């Protein structure tokens, strides 16, 4: 259980760094919104932010 949480935290950190280098603040905010939506179990928020993040990454 602890190992899974550590792996998840490292993965989120790496995604955040990658998003910040390519997309700036907007990418980091969208990733944060996805994480908050998933943890709060708000599917609409998480899916909407993930779609916007994907579209932003496709243009970067």
N, CA and C atoms as an extended XYZ file, in Angstrom:
180
Properties=species:S:1:pos:R:3:atomname:S:1:resname:S:1:resid:I:1 pbc="F F F"
N         0.825       -1.190        0.000 N   UNK     1
C         0.000        0.000        0.000 CA  UNK     1
C         0.869        1.253        0.000 C   UNK     1
N         1.880        1.288        0.836 N   UNK     2
C         2.767        2.434        0.896 CA  UNK     2
C         3.542        2.598       -0.412 C   UNK     2
N         3.979        1.493       -0.988 N   UNK     3
C         4.709        1.538       -2.247 CA  UNK     3
C         3.830        2.101       -3.362 C   UNK     3
N         2.567        1.727       -3.388 N   UNK     4
C         1.640        2.243       -4.395 CA  UNK     4
C         1.468        3.750       -4.259 C   UNK     4
N         1.366        4.244       -3.044 N   UNK     5
C         1.238        5.687       -2.826 CA  UNK     5
C         2.503        6.427       -3.241 C   UNK     5
N         3.650        5.848       -2.984 N   UNK     6
C         4.912        6.477       -3.380 CA  UNK     6
C         5.026        6.520       -4.894 C   UNK     6
N         4.693        5.428       -5.553 N   UNK     7
C         4.744        5.386       -7.018 CA  UNK     7
C         3.784        6.399       -7.607 C   UNK     7
N         2.585        6.497       -7.057 N   UNK     8
C         1.601        7.459       -7.546 CA  UNK     8
C         2.088        8.899       -7.365 C   UNK     8
N         2.695        9.184       -6.225 N   UNK     9
C         3.199       10.541       -5.966 CA  UNK     9
C         4.331       10.895       -6.929 C   UNK     9
N         5.233        9.971       -7.180 N   UNK    10
C         6.330       10.222       -8.118 CA  UNK    10
C         5.791       10.415       -9.525 C   UNK    10
N         4.819        9.609       -9.911 N   UNK    11
C         4.203        9.728      -11.239 CA  UNK    11
C         3.524       11.082      -11.399 C   UNK    11
N         2.792       11.522      -10.388 N   UNK    12
C         2.135       12.831      -10.448 CA  UNK    12
C         3.164       13.951      -10.509 C   UNK    12
N         4.257       13.808       -9.792 N   UNK    13
C         5.313       14.815       -9.828 CA  UNK    13
C         5.935       14.898      -11.217 C   UNK    13
N         6.232       13.752      -11.810 N   UNK    14
C         6.823       13.746      -13.146 CA  UNK    14
C         5.863       14.312      -14.187 C   UNK    14
N         4.592       13.977      -14.079 N   UNK    15
C         3.607       14.545      -15.002 CA  UNK    15
C         3.510       16.052      -14.838 C   UNK    15
N         3.551       16.508      -13.621 N   UNK    16
C         3.490       17.943      -13.364 CA  UNK    16
C         4.681       18.686      -13.943 C   UNK    16
N         5.860       18.118      -13.794 N   UNK    17
C         7.068       18.747      -14.348 CA  UNK    17
C         6.997       18.762      -15.865 C   UNK    17
N         6.584       17.676      -16.467 N   UNK    18
C         6.456       17.610      -17.923 CA  UNK    18
C         5.426       18.609      -18.432 C   UNK    18
N         4.311       18.696      -17.744 N   UNK    19
C         3.272       19.641      -18.151 CA  UNK    19
C         3.753       21.072      -18.013 C   UNK    19
N         4.510       21.350      -16.977 N   UNK    20
C         4.980       22.714      -16.766 CA  UNK    20
C         6.004       23.108      -17.823 C   UNK    20
N         6.860       22.186      -18.224 N   UNK    21
C         7.848       22.535      -19.235 CA  UNK    21
C         7.216       22.734      -20.602 C   UNK    21
N         6.198       21.977      -20.917 N   UNK    22
C         5.566       22.101      -22.229 CA  UNK    22
C         4.443       23.122      -22.272 C   UNK    22
N         3.645       23.181      -21.220 N   UNK    23
C         2.415       23.962      -21.273 CA  UNK    23
C         2.365       25.115      -20.297 C   UNK    23
N         3.301       25.190      -19.405 N   UNK    24
C         3.299       26.271      -18.434 CA  UNK    24
C         2.282       26.038      -17.322 C   UNK    24
N         1.760       27.120      -16.815 N   UNK    25
C         0.864       27.072      -15.662 CA  UNK    25
C        -0.466       26.390      -16.007 C   UNK    25
N        -0.951       26.576      -17.225 N   UNK    26
C        -2.245       25.991      -17.614 CA  UNK    26
C        -2.223       24.463      -17.527 C   UNK    26
N        -1.131       23.846      -17.944 N   UNK    27
C        -1.021       22.389      -17.878 CA  UNK    27
C        -1.013       21.881      -16.451 C   UNK    27
N        -0.290       22.574      -15.595 N   UNK    28
C        -0.230       22.174      -14.187 CA  UNK    28
C        -1.603       22.317      -13.536 C   UNK    28
N        -2.298       23.408      -13.829 N   UNK    29
C        -3.642       23.599      -13.264 CA  UNK    29
C        -4.610       22.529      -13.747 C   UNK    29
N        -4.518       22.150      -15.020 N   UNK    30
C        -5.397       21.095      -15.527 CA  UNK    30
C        -5.085       19.753      -14.885 C   UNK    30
N        -3.803       19.448      -14.700 N   UNK    31
C        -3.451       18.195      -14.021 CA  UNK    31
C        -3.930       18.190      -12.581 C   UNK    31
N        -3.811       19.326      -11.917 N   UNK    32
C        -4.301       19.425      -10.544 CA  UNK    32
C        -5.811       19.242      -10.501 C   UNK    32
N        -6.510       19.812      -11.472 N   UNK    33
C        -7.963       19.657      -11.537 CA  UNK    33
C        -8.354       18.206      -11.763 C   UNK    33
N        -7.617       17.500      -12.610 N   UNK    34
C        -7.880       16.073      -12.825 CA  UNK    34
C        -7.697       15.300      -11.520 C   UNK    34
N        -6.596       15.566      -10.822 N   UNK    35
C        -6.329       14.853       -9.567 CA  UNK    35
C        -7.397       15.148       -8.520 C   UNK    35
N        -7.804       16.402       -8.415 N   UNK    36
C        -8.851       16.765       -7.445 CA  UNK    36
C       -10.167       16.114       -7.819 C   UNK    36
N       -10.500       16.105       -9.096 N   UNK    37
C       -11.749       15.478       -9.544 CA  UNK    37
C       -11.776       13.987       -9.264 C   UNK    37
N       -10.656       13.321       -9.474 N   UNK    38
C       -10.593       11.877       -9.217 CA  UNK    38
C       -10.708       11.594       -7.730 C   UNK    38
N        -9.982       12.353       -6.927 N   UNK    39
C       -10.017       12.109       -5.479 CA  UNK    39
C       -11.357       12.479       -4.854 C   UNK    39
N       -12.034       13.478       -5.429 N   UNK    40
C       -13.345       13.874       -4.912 CA  UNK    40
C       -14.465       13.049       -5.540 C   UNK    40
N       -14.088       12.151       -6.431 N   UNK    41
C       -15.034       11.281       -7.133 CA  UNK    41
C       -16.070       12.087       -7.922 C   UNK    41
N       -15.583       13.130       -8.572 N   UNK    42
C       -16.401       13.945       -9.474 CA  UNK    42
C       -15.965       13.621      -10.893 C   UNK    42
N       -16.681       12.701      -11.526 N   UNK    43
C       -16.282       12.212      -12.845 CA  UNK    43
C       -16.320       13.317      -13.886 C   UNK    43
N       -17.326       14.169      -13.836 N   UNK    44
C       -17.440       15.233      -14.831 CA  UNK    44
C       -16.262       16.191      -14.789 C   UNK    44
N       -15.841       16.568      -13.602 N   UNK    45
C       -14.706       17.467      -13.439 CA  UNK    45
C       -13.428       16.812      -13.937 C   UNK    45
N       -13.217       15.567      -13.558 N   UNK    46
C       -11.994       14.866      -13.950 CA  UNK    46
C       -11.946       14.632      -15.455 C   UNK    46
N       -13.052       14.214      -16.035 N   UNK    47
C       -13.083       13.935      -17.471 CA  UNK    47
C       -12.931       15.227      -18.267 C   UNK    47
N       -13.622       16.267      -17.863 N   UNK    48
C       -13.511       17.538      -18.566 CA  UNK    48
C       -12.098       18.087      -18.549 C   UNK    48
N       -11.462       18.050      -17.395 N   UNK    49
C       -10.087       18.533      -17.291 CA  UNK    49
C        -9.129       17.640      -18.073 C   UNK    49
N        -9.366       16.329      -18.073 N   UNK    50
C        -8.504       15.418      -18.828 CA  UNK    50
C        -8.628       15.666      -20.326 C   UNK    50
N        -9.839       15.930      -20.795 N   UNK    51
C       -10.039       16.218      -22.218 CA  UNK    51
C        -9.335       17.514      -22.598 C   UNK    51
N        -9.485       18.547      -21.785 N   UNK    52
C        -8.803       19.812      -22.064 CA  UNK    52
C        -7.284       19.639      -22.034 C   UNK    52
N        -6.794       18.860      -21.083 N   UNK    53
C        -5.357       18.614      -20.993 CA  UNK    53
C        -4.866       17.881      -22.238 C   UNK    53
N        -5.620       16.899      -22.697 N   UNK    54
C        -5.241       16.141      -23.896 CA  UNK    54
C        -5.211       17.056      -25.119 C   UNK    54
N        -6.216       17.915      -25.262 N   UNK    55
C        -6.244       18.845      -26.390 CA  UNK    55
C        -5.065       19.820      -26.319 C   UNK    55
N        -4.753       20.282      -25.131 N   UNK    56
C        -3.629       21.200      -24.967 CA  UNK    56
C        -2.316       20.519      -25.280 C   UNK    56
N        -2.162       19.268      -24.859 N   UNK    57
C        -0.933       18.522      -25.151 CA  UNK    57
C        -0.807       18.232      -26.643 C   UNK    57
N        -1.928       18.002      -27.325 N   UNK    58
C        -1.879       17.711      -28.759 CA  UNK    58
C        -1.388       18.929      -29.548 C   UNK    58
N        -1.636       20.110      -29.048 N   UNK    59
C        -1.211       21.313      -29.742 CA  UNK    59
C         0.191       21.751      -29.352 C   UNK    59
N         0.718       21.210      -28.278 N   UNK    60
C         2.054       21.634      -27.808 CA  UNK    60
C         3.156       21.027      -28.644 C   UNK    60
